[in-house]
Amino acid sequence: MPIRIGMVSLGCAKNRVDAEMMLFTLREAGFELVADPAMSDVAIINTCGFIEDAKQESIDEILELVNLKKEHKIKAIIVTGCLAERYQNEVMKELYEVDAVIGIGANGNIAEVVNKVLEGKKQESFPEKTDLALCGGRVRTTPFYYAYLKIAEGCDNCCTYCAIPMIRGRFRSRPMEDILREAKELSEKGVKELIVIAQDTSRYGEDLTGRPQLAQLLTEMCKIESVRHIRVLYCYPDRITDELIDVFAKEDKILKYIDIPLQHCSGRILKLMNRHGDRKSLTELINRLREKVPGIVIRTTFMTGFPTETEEDFTELSEFVSEMQFERMGCFAYSPEENTVAEGFDDQIDEDTKKRRQEIIMEQQQRIMAENAIMKIGKRINVLCEGFDRLAECFYGRSAADAPEVDGKVFFVPEGKKPKIGDIVKVEITDTIDCDLMGFYRESTT
C-alpha cells in the first residue's frame, strides 16, 4: 500500500504554486496524495511567514498536526515554506514533535525528505534559496477553470517593512518561453482564467534583459489561441509604464483589472518605506490608467500605523482613499517584523492607534464599494460560475472585477437551464448584499 501524503498550504498564491510543484514531485515518486492531512501517513505544512498573523496561523496549523501525531493518526510532520525558511533551526527546537524542517531551496528534494522521516531520521535542510526551481510540473489545487501562473521568484524592492527578500531571495524571472509553454498547456486543459503572479510582476524580465518585459510577455500570451482570460496581480506603481497600460487597453484577453499595492500616499512615509512616489504622482497614475483603460478595476493595499505616521499623514491617506474611489482595496495595520529596517525606527505607533486607523480606512472603502455595487443594478455582466450556495439556494461566481479569494461574489438564480461549474454566464444585476451583487442568469457565453 503506497504511503499517503497530505498537505496544507497557507498564505499567498505564490506559496500555493510551490506546494503544487512539491505535490507533483511526490506523486511522481509514487506517493499517494490525499486531501485531508488527518488521513495521511505524512503531513506537510507549507507555511507563510510574512506578517505576525500569518506566522501565528502557521504555528496553529503545525500544533493541530502535532495533536494528530500524538493520537497516532499520522506518522510524521514536515514543515516547509516561508516560516521554515525564515526561522530555520528554531522551528524544530520549539516544536520537537516535527520530523523535518526544510527551506524553500529544498522543495525539489521533498520525496527524499519524506523517505528519511519514515525511516525515523529527523531532517533539517536549508540550501540556497536559488535552488528553488522556477519551472516544473504541478498538481493544481485550484478549480479546473482558473490557475495561477508564477512568472518570477524573490524580490529586489527591499521595502523597509518587508521580510520577503530575506525569505525568498533576489528577484529571478522565469524564461519567457517556459511561461508561454505553461500558459498554453493550462489553457488547453480547460483553464479559462490565467492569473499572473510574482512578488512584483511589473519587474518581470529586468534581470534577464535589463528592462521590464511584462508588456511583451502579456502580448505573447494573448497570441496563444487557447488562452481566454488573463488577470494580472501585484504590479508596483513606479513600474507601470505607458507601454504596459497600452497592452491592457488593446488586448481583449487581458481582464481590465490590475492589483497595485500602493501602501500609502504620503511622500514622506513612502520614502521611509523605501518606496517611490507621493500623492501627486500616484493620483496621476490612477487617472492615466482610468483614462487609457476605461472601466478598469483597480485593487490596492494600504498600511496604517507605519513608524512616524502622524495624524496629518493619516488624514492625507484617508482623503486619498475618498478621492480615488478604488474599486477594490484592503488595509492592514503595520506589523514590525524581525530584522527589517523599519523594526528599528523610532516613533513606533501604538497598536490601538494602528488598528483604529485601519478600521477607519476599511469603513471608508466599504461605503465606496457598496455605492459602486448599487450602480451595477440593471446592468448585465459576465460571471464565471463557481458553485451553488445551498443556504441561499442560488448559484454564485465571479465577474472580471473579482479575483479569487480576495474579492467579492455575484449570486444569481437561473431562469431556465442551470449553468455548469466553470461556465461563463450573462447575469442581469437586480440587487446587492453589502458589496456583493445579486441577479438572474439569462444566457451562457460559453
C-alpha positions in Angstrom: 0.0 0.0 0.0 1.5 3.4 -1.0 2.4 6.0 1.6 -0.2 8.7 1.8 0.8 12.3 1.8 -1.4 15.2 2.9 -0.5 18.9 2.5 -1.8 22.1 4.0 -0.6 25.2 2.1 -1.0 28.6 3.7 -0.5 32.2 2.6 -0.3 33.7 -0.8 -0.9 32.2 -4.3 2.8 32.2 -4.9 3.2 29.8 -2.0 0.4 27.7 -3.4 2.3 27.2 -6.7 5.3 26.0 -4.7 3.0 23.5 -2.9 1.6 22.3 -6.3 5.1 21.6 -7.6 6.0 19.6 -4.4 2.8 17.6 -4.8 3.8 16.8 -8.4 7.3 15.6 -7.2 5.7 13.4 -4.6 3.2 11.9 -7.0 5.9 11.1 -9.5 7.8 9.4 -6.7 4.9 7.0 -6.2 3.3 8.5 -3.1 -0.5 8.7 -2.8 -1.9 12.2 -2.4 -4.8 12.7 0.0 -6.8 15.9 0.5 -7.2 15.5 4.3 -3.9 15.5 6.2 -5.7 13.6 9.0 -6.0 10.7 6.6 -2.3 10.7 5.7 0.8 9.0 6.8 3.0 12.1 6.4 1.5 15.6 6.7 3.3 18.5 5.1 2.5 22.1 6.1 3.7 24.7 3.6 3.8 27.7 5.8 3.5 31.5 5.5 5.8 33.8 7.5 5.1 37.3 6.0 3.4 39.1 9.0 2.6 38.2 12.6 -1.0 37.0 11.9 0.3 34.7 9.1 3.0 33.3 11.4 0.5 32.6 14.1 -1.8 30.8 11.7 1.2 28.6 10.6 2.1 27.7 14.1 -1.6 26.9 15.0 -1.7 24.6 12.0 1.5 22.8 13.0 0.1 22.3 16.5 -3.0 20.7 15.1 -0.8 18.3 13.2 1.2 17.6 16.3 -2.0 16.6 18.1 -2.8 14.2 15.3 0.6 12.7 15.6 0.2 12.3 19.4 -3.1 10.5 18.7 -1.1 8.2 16.2 -3.3 9.3 13.3 -0.3 10.4 11.3 3.3 9.2 11.4 5.4 12.3 10.6 5.2 16.1 10.1 7.2 18.1 7.6 7.3 21.9 7.8 8.2 23.8 4.6 7.6 27.3 3.2 8.4 30.8 4.4 8.2 30.2 8.2 10.6 27.3 7.8 13.0 29.4 5.6 12.8 32.4 7.9 13.3 30.7 11.3 15.1 27.6 10.2 16.5 25.7 13.3 14.1 27.5 15.7 11.1 25.5 14.4 12.3 22.1 15.4 13.8 23.5 18.6 10.4 24.8 19.7 8.3 22.0 18.3 10.2 18.9 18.8 7.4 16.7 17.5 8.1 18.0 14.0 10.1 15.5 12.0 11.6 17.7 9.3 12.0 21.4 8.6 13.2 22.4 5.1 13.8 25.7 3.4 12.4 26.7 0.0 15.6 25.6 -1.7 14.9 22.0 -0.6 11.4 21.8 -2.1 12.8 19.7 -5.0 14.1 17.1 -2.5 10.7 16.7 -0.8 10.4 13.0 -1.8 13.8 12.2 -0.3 12.9 14.0 2.9 9.6 12.0 3.2 11.5 8.7 2.9 14.0 9.7 5.5 11.5 10.8 8.1 9.7 7.5 7.6 12.9 5.8 8.5 12.9 7.8 11.7 15.6 10.3 10.7 14.9 13.9 11.6 15.7 16.3 8.8 16.7 20.0 8.6 17.8 21.3 5.3 18.3 24.9 4.1 20.1 25.0 0.7 20.5 28.2 -1.2 17.2 30.0 -2.0 18.1 30.0 -5.7 17.8 26.2 -5.6 14.0 26.6 -5.7 13.0 25.6 -9.2 11.2 28.2 -11.2 9.8 25.7 -13.7 8.3 22.2 -13.4 5.2 20.0 -13.2 2.3 20.9 -10.8 -0.6 19.1 -9.3 -3.1 22.0 -9.4 -5.2 22.6 -6.3 -7.4 25.4 -7.8 -10.7 24.6 -9.6 -10.2 23.5 -13.2 -11.3 26.8 -14.6 -8.6 29.0 -13.2 -4.9 28.7 -12.4 -2.0 30.8 -11.1 0.9 31.4 -13.3 4.0 32.4 -11.4 6.4 34.3 -13.6 9.2 35.1 -11.1 10.5 34.4 -7.6 12.0 36.6 -4.9 12.1 40.4 -4.7 14.6 43.2 -5.1 12.4 46.1 -3.9 13.7 45.9 -0.2 10.8 47.8 1.3 11.9 48.6 4.9 8.9 46.8 6.5 9.1 43.6 4.5 10.9 40.3 5.2 10.3 38.8 1.7 13.8 39.5 0.3 15.3 37.8 3.3 12.9 34.8 3.0 12.8 34.4 -0.8 16.0 36.0 -2.0 16.7 38.1 -5.1 14.3 38.6 -7.9 14.5 35.9 -10.6 12.4 35.8 -13.7 11.3 32.6 -15.4 12.3 32.3 -19.1 9.5 33.7 -21.2 9.3 30.6 -23.4 8.7 28.4 -20.4 5.9 30.7 -19.2 4.3 30.7 -22.6 4.5 26.9 -22.8 2.8 26.5 -19.4 0.1 29.1 -20.3 -0.7 27.1 -23.5 -0.8 23.8 -21.6 -3.1 25.2 -18.9 -5.5 26.8 -21.3 -5.7 23.7 -23.5 -6.7 21.8 -20.3 -9.7 24.0 -19.8 -8.3 26.8 -17.7 -10.4 29.9 -18.5 -8.6 32.4 -16.3 -4.8 32.6 -16.0 -3.7 34.7 -13.0 -0.2 36.1 -13.5 1.6 36.4 -10.2 5.0 37.2 -8.7 6.2 39.3 -5.8 6.4 42.2 -8.3 5.1 41.2 -11.7 5.9 44.6 -13.2 9.6 43.9 -12.7 9.5 40.8 -14.8 12.4 40.4 -17.2 14.6 43.1 -15.7 17.1 40.5 -14.5 17.1 38.8 -17.9 17.3 41.7 -20.3 17.9 44.9 -18.2 14.4 46.2 -18.8 10.9 45.2 -17.7 9.2 42.8 -20.1 5.8 42.3 -18.6 4.1 44.1 -21.5 5.9 41.8 -24.0 5.0 38.7 -22.0 1.3 39.6 -21.9 1.3 40.4 -25.6 2.8 37.0 -26.4 0.3 35.2 -24.0 -2.6 36.9 -25.8 -1.3 35.4 -29.1 -1.9 31.9 -27.8 -5.2 30.9 -29.4 -6.5 28.7 -26.5 -5.8 31.4 -23.8 -9.1 33.0 -22.9 -8.7 35.4 -20.0 -5.6 36.8 -18.2 -5.6 38.6 -14.8 -2.5 40.4 -13.6 -1.7 40.9 -9.9 1.0 42.7 -7.9 2.2 45.5 -10.2 4.3 48.1 -8.4 3.2 51.7 -9.2 6.6 53.0 -10.3 7.0 50.3 -13.0 3.6 50.7 -14.6 4.8 52.1 -17.9 2.7 53.6 -20.7 3.7 50.5 -22.8 2.1 48.3 -20.1 -1.0 50.4 -19.9 -1.4 50.3 -23.7 -1.2 46.5 -23.6 -4.1 46.5 -21.1 -6.0 48.8 -23.3 -5.7 47.0 -26.6 -5.7 43.3 -25.6 -9.2 41.9 -25.1 -7.9 38.8 -23.4 -6.5 40.8 -20.5 -9.1 41.4 -17.9 -9.5 45.1 -17.1 -8.3 44.6 -13.6 -5.0 45.4 -12.0 -3.6 44.9 -8.5 -1.2 47.8 -7.4 0.0 47.6 -3.8 0.4 51.3 -3.0 0.8 51.0 0.8 0.4 54.8 1.4 0.2 58.1 -0.4 2.3 60.4 1.9 5.6 61.0 0.1 7.4 61.1 3.5 6.1 57.8 4.6 6.7 56.2 1.2 10.3 57.3 1.3 10.7 55.8 4.8 9.2 52.6 3.4 11.9 52.7 0.6 9.2 53.1 -2.0 8.7 55.7 -4.7 6.1 58.4 -5.4 3.7 60.6 -3.5 0.1 61.6 -3.6 0.5 63.7 -6.7 2.3 61.0 -8.8 0.0 58.2 -7.6 -3.0 60.3 -8.5 -1.6 60.9 -11.9 -1.0 57.1 -12.4 -4.5 56.2 -11.3 -6.1 58.8 -13.6 -3.9 57.7 -16.5 -5.0 54.1 -16.1 -8.6 55.0 -16.0 -8.3 57.3 -18.9 -6.5 54.9 -21.2 -8.3 51.7 -20.0 -12.0 52.7 -19.5 -13.7 50.6 -16.8 -10.5 49.2 -15.4 -10.9 47.8 -11.8 -8.0 48.9 -9.6 -7.2 46.9 -6.5 -4.8 48.2 -4.0 -3.4 47.7 -0.4 -2.7 50.3 2.2 -0.9 50.1 5.6 -1.7 52.2 8.6 0.5 52.9 11.6 3.9 52.8 9.9 6.5 54.3 12.2 6.3 58.1 12.5 2.9 58.2 10.8 1.3 61.4 12.1 -2.4 62.3 12.2 -1.7 64.5 9.2 -0.2 61.6 7.3 -3.2 59.5 8.1 -5.6 62.3 7.1 -3.8 62.6 3.8 -4.3 58.8 3.3 -7.9 58.9 4.2 -8.5 61.8 1.8 -6.7 60.0 -1.0 -8.9 56.9 -0.5 -12.0 59.0 -0.7 -10.8 60.9 -3.7 -9.6 57.9 -5.7 -12.6 55.7 -5.1 -10.7 52.4 -5.6 -12.9 49.6 -6.8 -11.1 47.1 -4.6 -8.9 47.7 -1.6 -7.5 46.1 1.5 -5.8 47.7 4.5 -3.8 46.2 7.3 -2.1 47.6 10.4 1.7 47.8 10.3 3.4 44.8 11.9 7.1 45.2 12.9 9.0 42.2 11.5 12.2 40.9 13.0 15.4 42.1 11.2 13.6 44.5 8.9 14.9 48.1 8.8 11.6 49.6 9.9 11.6 47.5 13.1 14.5 49.7 14.3 12.7 53.0 13.5 12.0 55.4 16.3 8.4 56.6 16.9 6.7 53.3 16.6 2.9 53.7 16.6 0.9 52.1 19.4 -1.4 49.1 18.5 -4.7 50.9 19.3 -3.9 53.8 17.0 -2.8 51.5 14.2 -6.0 49.4 14.5 -8.2 52.5 14.7 -6.7 54.0 11.6 -7.1 50.6 9.8 -10.7 50.4 10.7 -11.4 53.9 9.5 -9.9 53.2 6.1 -11.8 49.9 5.8 -15.1 51.6 6.7 -14.5 54.2 4.1 -13.8 51.5 1.5 -16.9 49.5 2.5 -19.1 52.6 1.8 -17.3 53.1 -1.6 -17.8 49.5 -2.7 -21.4 49.4 -1.5 -22.2 52.5 -3.6 -20.3 51.1 -6.6 -22.3 47.8 -6.2 -25.7 49.7 -6.3 -24.6 51.4 -9.5 -24.4 47.9 -11.1 -28.1 47.3 -10.7 -29.8 47.0 -14.1 -26.5 46.1 -15.9 -25.7 42.7 -17.5 -22.3 41.3 -16.7 -20.3 38.1 -17.5 -19.9 35.9 -14.5 -17.7 32.8 -14.1 -19.9 30.2 -12.3 -18.1 28.7 -9.3 -20.8 26.8 -7.4 -24.2 26.5 -5.8 -24.9 28.0 -2.3 -27.4 25.6 -0.7 -28.3 28.1 2.1 -29.0 30.9 -0.3 -30.4 28.5 -2.8 -28.7 30.2 -5.7 -25.5 29.9 -7.8 -22.5 32.2 -7.3 -19.4 33.2 -9.2 -17.0 36.0 -10.0 -17.0 38.8 -12.6 -14.0 40.2 -14.3 -13.9 42.7 -11.4 -13.2 40.0 -8.8 -10.0 38.0 -8.2 -10.4 34.6 -6.4 -10.1 34.5 -2.6 -9.7 38.3 -2.2 -12.7 39.9 -3.8 -16.5 39.6 -3.8 -19.1 37.3 -5.4 -22.0 37.5 -7.7 -25.1 35.5 -6.6 -27.6 34.6 -9.2 -30.7 32.5 -9.9 -31.1 30.8 -13.4 -34.1 31.4 -15.5 -34.4 28.1 -17.3 -31.4 25.9 -17.9 -29.0 25.6 -14.9 -25.3 26.5 -15.6 -22.4 24.2 -15.0 -19.4 25.0 -12.8 -16.9 26.8 -15.0 -19.5 28.2 -17.4 -19.3 31.9 -18.1 -22.8 33.2 -17.9 -24.6 36.5 -18.6 -26.2 37.8 -15.3 -28.6 40.8 -15.0 -27.9 42.5 -11.7 -31.1 43.3 -9.7 -29.9 43.8 -6.1 -26.9 43.9 -3.8 -25.9 42.3 -0.5 -23.4 44.6 1.2 -20.8 44.8 -1.5 -21.8 41.6 -3.4 -24.1 41.5 -6.4 -27.3 39.6 -7.0 -29.2 38.8 -10.2 -30.7 36.5 -12.8 -28.8 34.3 -15.2 -30.3 34.5 -18.7 -27.8 33.1 -21.1 -24.4 31.5 -21.4 -21.5 32.9 -23.3 -19.7 29.5 -23.4 
